[in-house]
Amino acid sequence: MKKFLTPFFLVSLLAMLGTGCSSSNTITAGLKVELTGITRAGDGTTRADWRVVNPNVVSYLLAQSTHRVYLDGTLVGTITDKDAMALPAHNHSARSTTLSSDGAAAERALATAALAGSAAYRVESSVTIRLYGDSTERTSLSSTGTVPVTSK
């Protein structure tokens, strides 16, 4: 019986070691960045309301993030957030940040979306998760949906 189980245990051990050496992006699996609103102010600035959803059983500390925002396929701007954000387990954390415009085409896309009241969005995010001490993991996330767009 021992001769039969020995190969099984060796294969199991190699599988576990292989999993330990695989990409560390499994740590951030399931994280999602969502846009919850975009507001254009009369002074020309644009605010983006966004949140990071954490469906996992562990909490994370988001050290910093950058998000490229597309509305109806047009790059409208970038959100850069260098402030730490706690991501509780099975929960989300929200922020409201200035959206840096990507130029004239972006302004036209934002104006069109504001007239329509909403737009289809895509967010391409680069996030840095603080694991412990100075140890971090940088990963890319992408999500899509529909976001309300308003003007003040």
Disulfide bonds with the S-S distance in Angstrom:
none
